[in-house]
Amino acid sequence: MSSSFTHLHVHTEFSMLDGAARIDDIIQRVLDDGQPAIGITDHGNMYGVLDFYEACRSAGINPIIGTEAYMAYESRFERPQRRGRVDDSGGDTEAGRKLYYHLTLLSENNTGYRNLIKLASLAFLEGYYYQPRMDWELLERHHEGLIATTGCLGGHVLQALLRNDYDEAKRTAARLQDIFGRDHLFVELQDHGLAQQKSTMNDLIRLAREINAPLLATNDSHYVHRHDAKAHDALLCVQTGCTIEDPNRFRFEGEEHYIKSAAEMRQLFRDVPESCDNTLWIAERANTQIELGRYVLPNFPIPSEFADDRAYLEHLAKAGAEQRWGNPLPPEIVERLAYELKVICDMGFASYFLIVWDLIRHARESGIRVGPGRGSAAGCAVAYALRITDLDPVKYDLLFERFLNPDRVSMPDIDMDFDSRYRD
């Protein structure tokens, strides 16, 4: 039996005003203990994922990308009436439910990573209510490549157990298992010395056996070392607008929410060693590869008669240039456009120009005033042909290379000015 362990419920500084652990410090702690991998599960967002991924790869440990998602009770579109204060516990509603619940999600591969991005984005765009919430319908649509756990005390399953409703807890866990699959839904066990965790532990183990789901031991870490608990408590005071002296403030009980050693976790869950073994099983399975060092732009939808975004951009630039400079085009314009288009397309920015062109076109067609252009983009004849800018760079002998230079690879920067009344 292995003596190692992988932490899969970890909050960094990107769990806003809740995580008191910097990524580099987390990774150093894991390295010092010889742990092979580490997960990231910040609250409701993926802001720290790229920094985390890059730091893990540099340190030679496997990064496991995830999030501790917020879930609506049933639908992300529901807006229940709030009762009392709202904090990380989910708040309460008039119906006796929570405003939101917690669900731990981990990407197993690149498909899972893409689905995690979709879920996190849709939670903000469609489900935001106190927190960015996803729901069951979104999980059914975007579950492929993801591993889920039943979560912490704030999850659907444990909330049912805390209401002494074992049947509801089992139904909810089975519902998650139906969505994610038998080996992709884990029953999460935590023990921070809290009475609620101890009172529900046996029920969680029983539930896992009844639905044939693997157990998973985690520590809901919000800081790196035990002695960081006081700093974390102060951070929570900033979040809630309270002071340390306030006995009724939202706070974490005890000093156990830190990155524990593998030995500590093995000792804590010695009665269910498979729950620790399964952290290593997930670490072996998780293989998300993020390509760094290149720009990734949205695919602009192009008409079917064009082979790709390059062909469409060339078509639009030629048509626009003929309106600007006449038909036939002067030889110097033909040469200038050919040079600029080659640089733009070879550097992979054809889609970027199409996106900006579409934004400007939409604004003008909607009667929204648009600025004539400023900065180095005014030196781009393609931008002028597309009516992104309104200053003739050929007439005024402006340099294209100040805007985009193949010897200095960087994103083009087109400043767009819109009527302030319609920017939203």
MARGUSE-796480 format. One line per 5 residues: their letters; for each residue z, x, y of C-alpha. Coordinates in steps of 0.1 Angstrom, whole numbers, plus 5000, padded with zeros to 4 digits. Layout:
// residues N
A) Z X Y  ...
//
This chain:
// residues 424
MSSSF) 5000 5000 5000  4991 5013 5034  5018 5021 5059  4995 5016 5089  4990 4986 5112
THLHV) 4966 4973 5138  4978 4953 5168  4955 4922 5174  4974 4903 5200  4975 4926 5230
HTEFS) 4976 4918 5268  4965 4944 5293  4966 4945 5331  4937 4921 5330  4960 4892 5320
MLDGA) 4965 4886 5356  5002 4888 5368  5012 4886 5331  5001 4918 5314  5021 4949 5325
ARIDD) 5002 4973 5303  4974 4996 5315  4945 5002 5290  4949 5039 5289  4986 5037 5282
IIQRV) 4980 5012 5254  4955 5035 5237  4977 5065 5241  5006 5046 5224  4983 5036 5195
LDDGQ) 4970 5072 5192  5005 5086 5191  5014 5063 5162  4982 5070 5143  4970 5035 5143
PAIGI) 4932 5032 5136  4922 5004 5159  4935 4981 5186  4926 4946 5198  4924 4932 5233
TDHGN) 4933 4895 5239  4938 4889 5275  4945 4854 5287  4914 4833 5292  4891 4861 5303
MYGVL) 4872 4892 5292  4875 4911 5325  4888 4943 5308  4866 4944 5278  4842 4971 5289
DFYEA) 4869 4994 5302  4888 4988 5270  4857 4994 5248  4847 5026 5265  4883 5040 5265
CRSAG) 4887 5032 5227  4854 5048 5218  4863 5079 5238  4896 5081 5220  4881 5077 5186
INPII) 4897 5044 5177  4880 5011 5168  4880 4985 5197  4884 4949 5186  4872 4926 5213
GTEAY) 4889 4893 5218  4907 4869 5241  4937 4846 5239  4918 4815 5249  4931 4784 5265
MAYES) 4923 4752 5247  4923 4716 5258  4941 4692 5235  4908 4676 5226  4881 4678 5253
RFERP) 4876 4703 5280  4867 4674 5303  4900 4657 5301  4923 4660 5331  4958 4648 5321
QRRGR) 4984 4641 5347  5008 4671 5351  5045 4667 5347  5068 4695 5360  5059 4731 5365
VDDSG) 5029 4749 5350  5034 4784 5335  5021 4804 5305  5038 4779 5281  5011 4754 5289
GDTEA) 5030 4730 5311  5036 4694 5302  5017 4661 5308  5027 4625 5311  5014 4619 5276
GRKLY) 5038 4645 5262  5011 4670 5254  5004 4704 5270  4979 4709 5298  4964 4737 5276
YHLTL) 4971 4754 5243  4966 4790 5232  4941 4802 5206  4934 4838 5196  4898 4848 5191
LSENN) 4884 4881 5179  4848 4892 5176  4838 4905 5141  4803 4916 5152  4778 4914 5180
TGYRN) 4770 4878 5173  4807 4870 5177  4808 4891 5209  4780 4871 5224  4797 4838 5214
LIKLA) 4829 4850 5229  4812 4856 5262  4796 4821 5260  4829 4805 5252  4848 4823 5280
SLAFL) 4821 4815 5305  4819 4778 5296  4856 4775 5297  4855 4785 5334  4823 4765 5342
EGYYY) 4831 4733 5324  4867 4732 5314  4887 4747 5343  4919 4727 5349  4948 4750 5359
QPRMD) 4933 4775 5334  4898 4780 5320  4898 4758 5288  4875 4756 5259  4876 4728 5233
WELLE) 4868 4719 5197  4832 4710 5205  4825 4744 5220  4842 4761 5191  4819 4743 5167
RHHEG) 4788 4754 5187  4798 4790 5192  4820 4801 5162  4797 4824 5144  4808 4859 5141
LIATT) 4843 4851 5153  4878 4854 5137  4904 4829 5149  4941 4827 5144  4965 4798 5148
GCLGG) 4980 4816 5178  5015 4819 5193  5041 4794 5201  5017 4779 5227  4991 4771 5200
HVLQA) 4982 4737 5187  4996 4744 5152  5030 4758 5164  5034 4731 5190  5030 4705 5162
LLRND) 5056 4723 5141  5080 4724 5171  5077 4686 5172  5086 4686 5135  5051 4673 5127
YDEAK) 5041 4694 5097  5012 4671 5087  4997 4674 5122  5001 4712 5121  4983 4713 5087
RTAAR) 4955 4691 5099  4950 4712 5130  4949 4745 5109  4925 4729 5085  4903 4718 5113
LQDIF) 4901 4754 5126  4894 4766 5091  4865 4741 5087  4850 4755 5119  4855 4792 5114
GRDHL) 4855 4795 5076  4881 4804 5050  4882 4842 5057  4878 4837 5094  4909 4816 5101
FVELQ) 4943 4834 5099  4977 4819 5102  4994 4841 5128  5030 4852 5124  5051 4865 5153
DHGLA) 5088 4875 5154  5103 4885 5187  5137 4874 5177  5131 4839 5192  5148 4809 5175
QQKST) 5116 4789 5177  5097 4815 5158  5124 4819 5131  5126 4781 5126  5089 4777 5121
MNDLI) 5082 4809 5101  5086 4793 5066  5065 4764 5076  5037 4787 5087  5038 4806 5054
RLARE) 5038 4773 5034  5009 4760 5055  4988 4791 5049  4993 4789 5012  4985 4752 5011
INAPL) 4951 4756 5029  4945 4790 5013  4944 4809 5046  4954 4846 5050  4985 4855 5070
LATND) 4984 4878 5100  5013 4896 5116  5011 4902 5154  5033 4912 5182  5025 4893 5214
SHYVH) 5025 4925 5235  5025 4923 5273  5038 4958 5280  5037 4992 5262  5073 5003 5257
RHDAK) 5105 4984 5253  5119 4997 5286  5089 4981 5304  5104 4947 5299  5121 4947 5333
AHDAL) 5089 4956 5351  5071 4928 5332  5099 4903 5343  5093 4913 5379  5056 4907 5375
LCVQT) 5062 4872 5362  5083 4866 5393  5053 4875 5414  5031 4851 5393  5055 4822 5397
GCTIE) 5069 4828 5432  5104 4833 5420  5130 4860 5423  5149 4880 5396  5181 4862 5407
DPNRF) 5166 4828 5398  5182 4817 5365  5156 4789 5360  5126 4811 5364  5099 4814 5338
RFEGE) 5106 4845 5318  5101 4861 5283  5132 4861 5262  5143 4896 5249  5126 4929 5251
EHYIK) 5103 4927 5220  5069 4921 5236  5058 4957 5235  5034 4978 5214  5055 4984 5183
SAAEM) 5049 5012 5159  5034 5005 5125  5067 5012 5109  5085 4987 5131  5059 4960 5123
RQLFR) 5060 4967 5086  5098 4965 5086  5097 4933 5106  5074 4916 5082  5086 4933 5050
DVPES) 5089 4899 5032  5051 4892 5037  5035 4927 5036  5001 4911 5032  5003 4899 5068
CDNTL) 5003 4935 5079  4977 4945 5054  4954 4919 5068  4955 4935 5103  4938 4965 5087
WIAER) 4913 4942 5069  4902 4928 5102  4900 4963 5117  4877 4973 5089  4855 4942 5094
ANTQI) 4853 4943 5132  4822 4962 5143  4811 4952 5178  4787 4976 5193  4782 4974 5231
ELGRY) 4754 4994 5246  4766 5011 5277  4747 5030 5304  4718 5006 5309  4713 4975 5330
VLPNF) 4712 4942 5312  4695 4914 5332  4689 4878 5324  4655 4869 5309  4636 4851 5336
PIPSE) 4617 4821 5321  4580 4828 5326  4549 4805 5322  4533 4806 5287  4501 4821 5299
FADDR) 4518 4854 5308  4527 4879 5282  4559 4891 5298  4579 4893 5331  4558 4923 5341
AYLEH) 4525 4904 5339  4540 4875 5358  4554 4897 5385  4521 4914 5389  4504 4880 5392
LAKAG) 4528 4868 5419  4526 4900 5438  4488 4900 5439  4487 4863 5450  4513 4869 5476
AEQRW) 4497 4900 5489  4464 4882 5494  4482 4857 5516  4499 4885 5536  4470 4910 5539
GNPLP) 4439 4889 5532  4414 4888 5503  4400 4913 5494  4431 4935 5498  4427 4967 5518
PEIVE) 4425 4998 5495  4458 5012 5508  4476 4979 5500  4461 4979 5464  4473 5015 5460
RLAYE) 4508 5008 5474  4513 4977 5453  4502 4994 5421  4526 5023 5427  4556 5000 5435
LKVIC) 4549 4977 5406  4548 5006 5382  4581 5020 5395  4598 4985 5394  4586 4977 5359
DMGFA) 4591 5011 5344  4627 5011 5356  4632 4976 5340  4636 4956 5372  4608 4931 5369
SYFLI) 4632 4903 5359  4655 4912 5388  4626 4907 5413  4616 4874 5397  4652 4861 5400
VWDLI) 4655 4871 5436  4620 4856 5443  4631 4823 5427  4663 4822 5448  4645 4828 5480
RHARE) 4617 4803 5471  4642 4776 5462  4661 4781 5495  4629 4778 5516  4617 4748 5496
SGIRV) 4651 4731 5502  4649 4737 5539  4676 4763 5539  4671 4791 5564  4666 4825 5550
GPGRG) 4670 4858 5568  4639 4881 5572  4654 4909 5552  4675 4939 5560  4684 4973 5546
SAAGC) 4662 4994 5524  4645 4964 5507  4624 4960 5539  4605 4991 5528  4592 4974 5496
AVAYA) 4557 4959 5498  4562 4939 5466  4592 4922 5483  4571 4915 5513  4543 4901 5491
LRITD) 4568 4878 5473  4582 4866 5507  4616 4880 5498  4614 4899 5531  4593 4892 5562
LDPVK) 4588 4927 5576  4555 4944 5568  4565 4979 5554  4529 4991 5556  4524 4982 5593
YDLLF) 4557 4999 5602  4554 5028 5578  4586 5022 5559  4595 5042 5528  4597 5025 5495
ERFLN) 4616 5054 5480  4646 5046 5502  4648 5013 5483  4639 5024 5447  4633 5059 5435
PDRVS) 4625 5068 5398  4644 5101 5404  4676 5083 5414  4681 5055 5388  4702 5028 5404
MPDID) 4700 4990 5407  4678 4978 5436  4698 4963 5464  4682 4933 5481  4704 4918 5508
MDFDS) 4699 4881 5510  4710 4861 5540  4712 4823 5538  4723 4796 5562  4761 4796 5559
RYRD) 4762 4759 5556  4745 4759 5522  4756 4791 5505  4777 4773 5479
//
